[in-house]
């Protein structure tokens, strides 16, 4: 089994928070990724690690390479790491 590094997991969490804002909530995001809302809650609360499968599903959902998600290139620079909203131009 391959585990993601702490940095990779943090980058996926930033992507998830960004998508939550874009999609309109955790439930629709969980549905779009094919995970239960309980799994999403455990991941975002740090009770469960981000899996490689989750990183792949995030990348597929937004049509970017999984490396872009893992390395923090998605979402683009200038995105709030806490809420996922763009911070540029404020």
C-alpha distances in whole Angstrom, upper triangle without the diagonal:
4,7,10,13,16,18,16,15,19,20,18,20,23,23,22,26,27,27,28,31,31,30,32,30,27,28,28,25,23,25,25,21,21,19,22,24,23,19,20,23,20,18,21,23,20,19,15,13,13,10,9,11,14,15,15,17,19,20,21,23,25,25,23,21,17,18,21,19,17,20,22,25,25,27,29,31,33,31,31,28,29,31,30,33,35,37,39,42,43
4,7,10,13,15,12,12,16,17,15,18,20,20,20,23,25,24,26,29,29,29,31,29,26,27,27,24,22,24,24,20,20,19,22,24,23,19,20,22,19,17,20,21,18,18,15,12,11,9,7,10,13,12,13,16,17,17,19,21,23,23,21,18,14,15,18,16,13,16,19,21,21,24,26,27,30,28,28,25,26,28,27,31,32,33,35,39,40
4,7,9,11,10,9,13,14,13,15,18,18,18,21,23,22,24,27,27,27,29,27,24,25,26,23,21,24,23,19,20,18,21,22,21,17,17,19,17,14,17,18,15,15,12,9,9,7,7,10,12,11,13,16,16,17,19,21,22,22,21,18,14,14,17,15,12,15,17,20,20,22,24,25,28,26,26,22,23,25,24,28,29,31,33,37,37
4,7,8,6,6,10,10,10,12,14,15,15,18,20,20,21,24,25,25,27,25,22,24,25,21,20,23,22,18,20,18,20,21,20,17,17,18,16,13,15,17,14,15,12,8,7,7,7,10,11,9,12,14,14,15,17,19,20,20,18,16,12,12,14,12,9,11,13,16,16,18,21,22,24,22,22,19,20,22,21,25,26,27,29,33,33
4,5,5,6,9,10,11,12,14,15,16,18,20,21,22,25,26,26,28,26,24,26,27,23,22,25,24,21,23,21,23,23,23,19,18,20,18,14,16,17,14,16,14,10,10,10,10,14,14,12,15,17,17,17,20,22,22,22,20,17,14,13,15,13,9,11,12,16,17,18,20,21,23,21,21,18,19,22,21,25,25,26,28,32,32
4,6,5,6,9,10,11,12,14,15,17,18,20,21,23,24,25,27,24,22,25,26,22,22,25,24,21,23,21,23,22,21,18,17,18,16,13,13,14,11,14,12,9,9,11,12,16,14,13,16,18,17,18,21,22,22,23,21,19,16,15,16,13,10,11,12,16,16,18,20,19,21,20,19,15,16,19,19,23,24,24,26,30,30
4,5,5,6,9,10,11,13,14,15,17,18,20,22,23,24,26,24,22,25,26,22,22,25,24,21,23,22,24,23,23,20,18,19,18,15,14,16,13,16,15,12,11,13,13,16,15,13,16,18,16,16,20,21,20,21,18,17,14,12,13,11,8,8,9,12,14,15,16,16,18,17,16,13,15,18,17,20,21,21,23,27,27
4,5,5,6,9,10,11,12,14,15,17,18,20,21,22,24,22,20,23,23,20,19,23,21,18,20,19,21,21,21,18,17,18,17,13,14,16,14,16,14,11,9,10,10,13,12,9,12,14,13,13,16,18,17,18,15,14,11,9,10,8,5,6,8,11,12,13,15,16,18,17,17,14,16,18,17,20,21,22,24,27,28
4,5,5,6,9,10,10,12,14,15,16,19,20,20,22,20,18,20,21,17,17,20,19,16,18,17,18,18,18,15,13,15,13,10,10,12,10,13,11,7,6,8,9,12,10,8,12,14,12,13,17,17,17,19,17,15,12,12,13,9,7,10,10,13,13,14,17,17,19,17,16,13,14,16,15,19,21,22,24,28,28
4,5,5,6,9,10,11,12,14,15,17,19,20,21,19,17,20,21,17,18,21,20,18,20,18,20,19,19,16,14,15,14,11,10,12,10,13,12,10,9,12,13,15,13,11,15,16,13,15,18,18,17,20,17,17,14,13,13,10,8,10,8,12,12,12,15,15,16,14,13,9,11,13,13,16,18,19,21,25,25
4,5,5,6,9,10,11,12,14,16,17,18,20,19,17,20,20,17,17,21,19,17,19,18,21,20,20,18,15,17,16,13,12,15,13,17,15,12,10,12,12,14,12,9,13,14,11,12,15,16,14,16,14,13,11,10,9,6,6,7,5,8,8,9,11,12,14,12,12,9,11,13,12,15,16,17,19,23,23
4,5,5,6,9,10,10,12,14,15,16,18,16,14,17,17,13,14,17,15,13,16,15,17,16,17,14,12,14,14,10,10,13,12,15,13,10,7,9,10,11,8,6,10,10,8,9,13,13,12,14,13,12,10,10,10,6,6,9,7,10,9,10,13,14,16,13,13,10,12,13,12,15,17,18,21,24,25
4,5,5,6,9,10,10,13,14,15,16,14,12,15,16,13,13,17,16,13,16,14,16,15,15,13,10,11,12,8,7,10,10,13,12,10,8,11,12,13,10,9,13,13,10,12,15,14,14,17,16,16,13,14,13,9,10,12,10,13,11,11,14,15,16,13,12,8,9,10,10,14,16,17,20,23,23
4,5,5,6,9,10,11,12,14,15,14,13,17,17,13,15,18,17,15,18,17,19,17,18,16,13,14,15,12,10,13,13,16,15,14,11,14,15,16,13,11,14,14,11,13,16,15,14,16,15,16,14,14,12,9,10,11,8,10,8,8,11,11,12,9,8,5,7,8,7,10,12,14,16,20,20
4,6,5,6,9,10,10,12,14,13,12,15,15,11,13,16,14,12,16,15,17,16,18,16,13,15,16,13,11,15,15,18,16,15,12,14,14,14,11,9,12,11,8,9,12,11,10,13,11,13,11,12,10,7,9,11,8,9,6,6,10,11,13,10,10,8,10,10,7,11,12,15,17,20,21
4,5,5,6,9,10,10,12,10,9,12,12,8,10,13,11,10,13,12,14,13,14,13,9,11,13,10,8,12,13,16,14,13,10,13,14,13,10,9,12,11,8,10,13,11,11,14,14,15,13,15,13,10,12,14,11,13,10,9,13,15,16,12,12,10,10,9,8,12,14,17,19,22,22
4,5,5,7,9,10,10,9,9,12,12,10,12,15,14,13,16,15,16,14,16,14,11,12,14,11,9,12,13,16,16,15,13,16,17,17,13,13,16,14,11,14,16,14,13,17,16,18,16,18,16,12,14,16,13,14,11,10,13,14,14,10,9,7,7,6,5,9,12,14,17,20,19
4,5,5,6,9,10,10,11,14,13,10,13,16,14,14,17,17,18,16,19,17,14,15,17,15,12,16,17,20,19,18,16,18,18,18,15,14,16,15,11,13,15,12,11,15,14,16,16,17,14,12,14,15,12,12,9,7,10,12,11,8,8,8,8,6,3,6,9,12,14,17,17
4,5,5,6,8,8,9,11,10,7,10,12,10,11,14,14,16,14,17,16,12,14,17,14,13,16,18,20,19,18,15,17,17,17,13,13,14,12,9,11,12,9,9,13,13,16,15,17,15,12,15,16,14,14,10,9,12,15,15,11,12,11,12,9,7,9,12,15,17,20,20
4,6,5,6,5,6,9,8,6,9,11,11,11,14,14,14,12,15,14,11,12,15,13,11,14,17,19,18,18,16,18,19,18,14,15,17,14,11,14,15,12,12,16,17,19,18,20,18,15,17,19,16,17,14,12,15,17,17,13,12,12,11,8,8,10,13,16,19,21,21
4,6,5,6,9,11,10,9,13,14,13,15,18,17,18,15,18,18,14,15,18,17,14,17,19,22,21,21,19,21,22,21,18,18,19,17,14,16,18,14,13,17,18,21,20,22,19,17,19,20,17,18,14,12,14,16,15,11,11,12,11,7,6,7,10,13,16,18,17
4,6,8,10,12,10,9,13,14,12,14,17,17,19,17,20,20,16,18,20,19,16,20,22,24,23,23,20,22,22,21,18,17,18,16,13,15,15,12,11,14,16,19,19,21,18,16,19,20,17,17,13,11,14,16,15,12,13,14,13,10,8,8,11,14,16,18,18
4,6,8,9,7,6,10,11,9,11,14,15,16,14,18,17,14,16,19,18,16,19,21,23,22,22,20,21,21,20,16,17,18,15,12,15,15,11,11,15,17,20,19,22,19,17,20,22,19,19,15,14,17,19,19,15,16,16,16,12,11,12,14,18,20,22,22
4,7,8,7,8,11,12,11,14,16,16,16,14,17,18,14,15,19,18,16,19,21,23,23,23,21,23,24,22,19,19,21,18,15,18,18,15,15,18,20,23,22,25,22,20,23,24,21,22,18,16,19,21,20,16,16,17,15,12,12,12,15,18,21,22,22
4,6,6,6,9,10,11,12,14,14,13,10,13,14,11,12,15,15,13,15,18,19,19,20,18,20,22,21,17,18,20,17,15,18,18,15,16,20,21,23,22,25,23,19,22,24,21,22,18,17,20,22,21,17,16,16,14,11,12,13,17,19,22,24,23
4,6,5,6,9,10,10,12,10,10,7,10,11,7,8,12,11,10,12,15,16,16,17,15,17,19,18,14,16,18,15,13,17,17,14,16,19,20,22,21,23,22,18,20,23,20,22,18,17,20,22,22,18,17,16,14,12,13,15,18,21,24,26,25
4,5,5,6,9,10,10,9,8,6,9,11,9,10,13,13,13,15,18,18,17,19,17,18,20,18,15,17,19,15,14,18,18,15,17,20,22,24,22,25,24,21,23,25,23,24,21,20,23,26,25,22,21,20,18,16,16,18,22,24,27,29,29
4,5,5,6,9,10,10,10,9,13,13,11,13,16,16,15,18,20,21,20,20,18,19,20,18,15,17,18,14,13,16,16,12,14,18,20,22,21,24,23,20,22,25,23,23,19,18,22,24,24,21,20,20,19,16,16,17,20,24,26,28,28
4,5,5,6,8,9,10,9,12,12,9,11,14,13,12,16,17,18,17,17,15,16,17,15,12,13,14,11,10,13,13,10,12,15,17,19,17,20,19,16,18,21,19,20,16,15,19,22,22,18,18,17,16,14,13,16,18,22,24,27,26
4,5,5,6,5,6,6,9,8,6,9,12,11,12,14,16,16,15,16,13,14,16,13,10,13,14,10,10,14,14,11,14,17,18,20,18,21,20,17,19,22,20,22,18,18,22,24,24,21,21,19,18,17,16,19,22,25,27,30,30
4,5,5,6,7,8,11,11,10,13,15,15,15,18,20,20,18,19,17,17,18,15,12,15,15,11,12,15,14,11,14,17,19,21,19,23,22,19,21,24,23,24,20,20,24,26,27,23,23,22,21,19,19,21,24,27,29,32,32
4,6,8,10,11,14,13,12,15,17,16,16,19,21,21,19,19,16,16,17,14,11,13,13,9,9,12,10,8,11,13,16,17,17,20,19,17,19,22,21,21,17,17,21,24,25,21,22,21,21,19,17,19,22,25,27,30,30
4,6,9,10,13,11,10,13,15,13,14,18,18,19,16,16,13,13,13,10,8,10,10,6,7,10,9,7,10,13,14,16,14,18,17,14,16,20,19,19,16,17,20,23,24,21,21,20,20,19,17,20,22,25,28,30,31
4,7,9,12,10,10,14,15,14,16,18,19,19,16,17,14,13,14,11,9,12,12,8,10,13,12,10,14,16,18,18,17,20,20,18,19,23,22,23,20,20,24,27,28,25,25,23,23,22,20,23,26,29,31,34,34
4,6,8,6,7,10,11,11,13,15,16,15,13,14,12,11,13,10,8,12,12,10,11,14,14,13,16,18,19,20,18,21,21,18,19,22,22,23,20,20,24,27,28,24,24,22,21,20,20,23,26,28,31,34,34
4,5,5,6,9,10,11,13,14,16,15,13,15,14,14,16,14,12,15,16,13,14,18,17,16,19,21,23,23,21,24,24,21,22,25,24,26,23,23,27,29,29,26,25,23,22,21,21,24,27,30,33,35,35
4,5,5,6,9,10,10,12,14,14,13,15,14,15,18,16,13,16,18,15,15,19,19,17,19,22,23,24,22,25,24,21,22,25,24,25,22,22,26,28,28,24,23,21,19,18,19,21,25,27,30,33,32
4,5,5,6,9,10,10,12,11,11,13,13,15,18,16,14,17,19,17,17,21,21,19,22,25,25,26,23,26,26,22,23,26,25,27,24,24,27,29,29,26,24,22,20,20,21,24,27,29,32,35,34
4,5,5,6,9,10,11,9,8,10,10,11,14,13,10,14,16,14,14,18,18,17,20,22,23,23,20,23,23,19,19,23,22,24,22,22,25,27,28,24,23,20,19,19,20,23,26,28,31,34,34
4,5,5,6,8,10,10,9,10,9,11,14,13,10,12,15,13,12,16,17,15,17,20,21,21,19,21,21,17,17,21,19,21,19,19,22,24,24,21,20,17,16,15,16,19,22,25,28,31,30
4,5,5,6,9,8,9,11,11,14,17,16,13,16,18,16,16,19,21,19,20,24,24,24,22,24,23,19,20,23,21,24,21,20,24,25,25,22,20,17,15,15,17,20,23,25,28,31,30
4,6,5,6,5,5,8,9,12,15,15,13,15,18,17,16,20,21,20,22,25,25,25,22,23,23,20,19,22,21,24,22,22,25,26,27,23,21,18,17,17,19,22,25,27,30,33,32
4,5,5,6,5,6,6,9,12,13,10,12,15,14,13,17,19,18,19,22,21,21,18,20,20,16,15,18,17,20,18,18,22,23,24,20,19,16,15,16,16,20,23,24,28,31,30
4,5,8,8,9,9,12,15,15,12,13,17,16,14,17,19,18,19,22,21,22,19,20,20,16,16,18,17,19,17,17,20,21,21,18,16,13,11,12,13,17,20,21,25,28,27
4,6,8,10,11,14,17,18,15,17,20,19,18,21,23,22,23,26,25,25,22,23,23,19,19,21,19,22,21,20,23,24,24,20,18,15,13,14,16,19,22,23,27,30,28
4,5,7,9,12,15,17,14,15,19,19,18,20,23,22,23,26,25,24,21,22,22,18,17,19,18,22,20,20,23,24,24,21,19,15,14,16,18,21,24,25,28,31,30
4,7,10,12,16,17,15,17,20,20,19,22,24,24,25,28,27,26,23,24,24,21,20,22,21,25,23,23,27,27,28,25,22,19,18,19,21,24,27,28,32,35,34
4,7,9,12,13,12,14,17,17,17,20,21,21,23,25,24,23,20,21,22,18,17,20,20,23,22,22,25,26,27,24,23,19,18,20,21,24,27,28,32,35,34
4,6,9,11,10,11,14,15,15,17,19,20,21,23,22,20,17,18,19,15,14,17,17,20,19,20,23,24,25,23,21,18,18,19,20,23,26,27,30,33,33
4,7,8,6,7,11,11,11,13,16,16,17,19,18,17,13,15,16,12,11,14,14,17,16,17,20,21,23,20,20,16,17,18,17,21,23,25,28,31,31
4,5,5,7,9,10,11,13,14,16,17,18,17,16,12,14,16,13,11,15,16,18,17,18,22,23,25,23,22,19,20,21,20,24,26,28,30,34,34
4,5,5,6,9,10,11,12,14,16,16,15,13,9,11,13,11,9,13,15,17,16,18,21,23,25,23,23,20,21,22,21,24,26,28,30,33,34
4,5,5,6,9,10,11,12,14,15,15,13,10,13,15,12,12,16,17,18,17,18,22,24,26,24,24,21,22,23,21,25,26,29,31,34,35
4,5,5,6,9,10,10,13,14,14,13,10,13,14,10,11,14,15,16,14,16,19,21,23,20,21,18,19,19,18,21,23,26,28,31,31
4,5,5,6,9,10,11,12,11,10,7,9,10,7,7,11,11,13,11,13,16,19,21,18,19,16,18,18,16,20,21,24,25,29,30
4,5,5,6,9,10,10,10,8,6,9,10,8,9,13,14,14,13,15,18,20,23,21,22,19,21,21,19,22,23,26,27,31,32
4,5,5,6,9,10,10,10,9,12,13,10,12,15,15,16,13,15,18,21,23,20,21,19,20,20,18,21,22,25,27,30,31
4,5,5,6,8,9,9,8,11,10,8,10,13,12,13,10,11,14,17,19,16,18,16,17,16,14,17,18,21,23,26,27
4,5,5,6,5,6,5,8,8,6,9,12,11,11,9,11,13,17,19,17,19,17,19,19,16,18,19,22,23,26,28
4,5,5,6,8,8,11,11,10,13,15,15,14,12,14,16,20,22,20,22,20,22,21,18,20,21,25,26,28,30
4,6,8,10,10,14,13,11,14,17,16,15,12,13,16,19,21,18,20,19,20,19,16,18,19,23,24,27,28
4,6,9,10,13,11,10,13,15,14,12,9,10,12,16,17,15,18,17,19,17,14,16,16,20,21,23,25
4,7,9,12,10,10,14,15,15,13,10,12,14,17,19,18,20,20,22,21,17,19,19,22,23,25,27
4,6,8,7,8,11,12,12,10,8,10,11,15,18,16,19,18,21,20,17,19,18,21,21,24,27
4,5,5,7,9,10,11,10,9,12,13,16,19,18,21,19,22,22,19,21,21,23,24,27,29
4,5,5,6,9,10,10,9,12,14,17,20,18,20,18,21,21,18,21,21,24,24,28,29
4,5,5,6,8,8,9,12,13,15,19,18,20,18,21,22,19,21,21,23,24,27,29
4,6,5,6,5,6,8,10,12,15,14,17,15,18,19,16,18,18,20,20,23,25
4,6,5,6,5,8,10,12,15,13,15,13,16,16,14,16,17,19,20,24,25
4,6,8,8,11,13,14,17,16,17,14,17,18,16,19,19,21,22,26,27
4,6,8,10,11,12,15,14,16,14,17,18,16,19,18,19,20,24,25
4,5,7,8,9,12,11,12,10,14,15,12,15,15,16,17,21,22
4,6,6,7,11,10,13,12,16,16,13,15,14,15,16,19,21
3,5,8,11,9,12,11,14,14,11,12,12,14,15,19,20
4,7,8,7,9,9,12,12,8,10,9,12,13,16,17
4,6,6,10,11,14,14,10,11,9,11,11,14,16
4,6,9,10,13,14,11,11,9,9,9,12,14
4,7,9,12,12,9,9,6,5,5,9,11
4,6,9,8,6,6,4,5,7,11,12
4,5,6,5,5,6,6,9,12,12
4,6,6,8,9,10,13,16,15
4,6,8,11,11,14,17,16
4,6,9,10,14,16,15
4,7,9,12,15,14
4,6,9,12,11
4,6,8,9
4,6,6
4,6
4
